[in-house]
Amino acid sequence: MCGIVGLFIKDPALEPKLGELLTDMLITMTDRGPDSAGIAIYSRAGDGLGKITVQSANPKRDFADLDKDLHNAIGQPVVMKIKSSHAVIELPLDQLDAARTAICALRPEVRVMSAGDSLEIYKEVGLPKEVADRFDLSKMKGTHGIGHTRMATESAVTTLGAHPFSTGSDQCLVHNGSLSNHNSLRRKLAREDILTETQNDTEVGAAYLTWKMREGDTLGEALESTVDDIDGFFTFVVGTKDGFGVIRDPIACKPAVMAETDQYVAFGSEYRALVNLPGIETARVWEPEPATVYFWNH
Amino acid sequence: MSKQTFDLAAQGLRELNSTLHALNGQTNQTAWDIINPKGSHAIAAGLDAPIDVTVHGSTGYYCAGMNKHATVRIKGSAGPGVAQNIMSGAVIVDGDASQYAGATGRGGMLVIKGNASSRCGISMKGINIIVHGNIGHMSAFMAQSGNLVVLGDAGDALGDSLYEARLFVRGSVKSLGADCIEKEMRPEHLELLAELLRQGEADGKARPEEFKRYGSARKLYNFNIDNADAY
């Protein structure tokens, strides 16, 4: 089943409440996905700075002195904030690739969840409320964010099988549905040197977008081609540095509701997820059309 | 007779539905207002009494499913499967309806004043559905009997594998499904349509002459070896 929520803030006055609103939406979607939950949240790092979100199954060991070791490795200032099993590392934007390589060498067990100038991804196994509490999601500020509650069908219930999946710098994907051709697509992508880490179908969807964009597609074009190349059921919501996008497969049996006011654009797998948003009573509420790409940008 | 108000947020769904189910048969409590629906699932599902229920707000999955005798008005939009398997009575949605509205409905009436999403009236078996706006793709798939009236446009594959339901569409049809064809509009159909528009609170909005009728070509009813490629 799975639940998806998304919130794109238009009125900056609402940015301090992004985490609170999104967390409430996420928890409402618990009965669509009680296995695991995740959230991608966008908030600009300081000028010239970027950030990397990392995750470890053994944070005590892996995060100890990671900032110092990384500073020594890349010779640049590094600020690390630990949140439970995740840590966000802020460093000069032009050092993101070098830092990513260094982290993998310094701490082989650490997984990079996201990298970019504004994206942070937090995801874990457990009820959405527990996951939200663990990372203090409701306190987070930002310009936009997407969240996912997972009811696993295609692969094991693990942290790495939870959504969102990062598809590239400041880009991520969440999915409701199940993909049928993910094994053949995974092999095809591997031949293109796009490697996946898990047996999860959605990760292949994310990897597919990464590949299409590497080949020169815009995100919009890459999303449009999912309709031809990806077989199965999907409602995808993707996050980008500036906004978010939505596409549903042509059959569109996975639900999707959207709402727009002067203050925000919101996405929910069900209307229930949207009912506590400010001004929802007078919002324009509609269902996105099948096989149609939607985008909202700042 | 008195009007009852039920606060769903305070009293909960089980309490609501068991209260309404207890009205089975004769009752003096014929008018109910449900407030704070907040998109909850299965609101007023399984009613079996001639009561009037008004839901003040939007509903989630399966509102008024399996309805018998009752009239349920939704002062908002309805989630997936509104009035699914309705037996009799009426369900009126002021806003839009999500996918498979009125699916498998065996009788009664569903009125949608906004648009309906995909698979509206899928496998309908006697229900009358009147949609004031548009309907999405795969509507009336395998529809067996009853009438689907659409004042706006229909999406792809309308009436795929249709049996004997009648489909009336005023606007454009993006494409017809397998074995669904346009049929002649005869006087009895215009008369039926006028009555359906009246019942569906749409008589001021459209005239029967503006509609086209679609129905089954009856080519898929029995297996024909010449059609083997179609399976």
Boltz contact constraints between the chains, C-beta under 6 A:
constraints:
  - contact:
      token1: [A, 252]
      token2: [B, 118]
      max_distance: 6.0
  - contact:
      token1: [A, 270]
      token2: [B, 60]
      max_distance: 6.0
  - contact:
      token1: [A, 271]
      token2: [B, 39]
      max_distance: 6.0
  - contact:
      token1: [A, 271]
      token2: [B, 58]
      max_distance: 6.0
  - contact:
      token1: [A, 272]
      token2: [B, 39]
      max_distance: 6.0
  - contact:
      token1: [A, 272]
      token2: [B, 60]
      max_distance: 6.0
  - contact:
      token1: [A, 275]
      token2: [B, 38]
      max_distance: 6.0
  - contact:
      token1: [A, 275]
      token2: [B, 39]
      max_distance: 6.0
  - contact:
      token1: [A, 287]
      token2: [B, 117]
      max_distance: 6.0
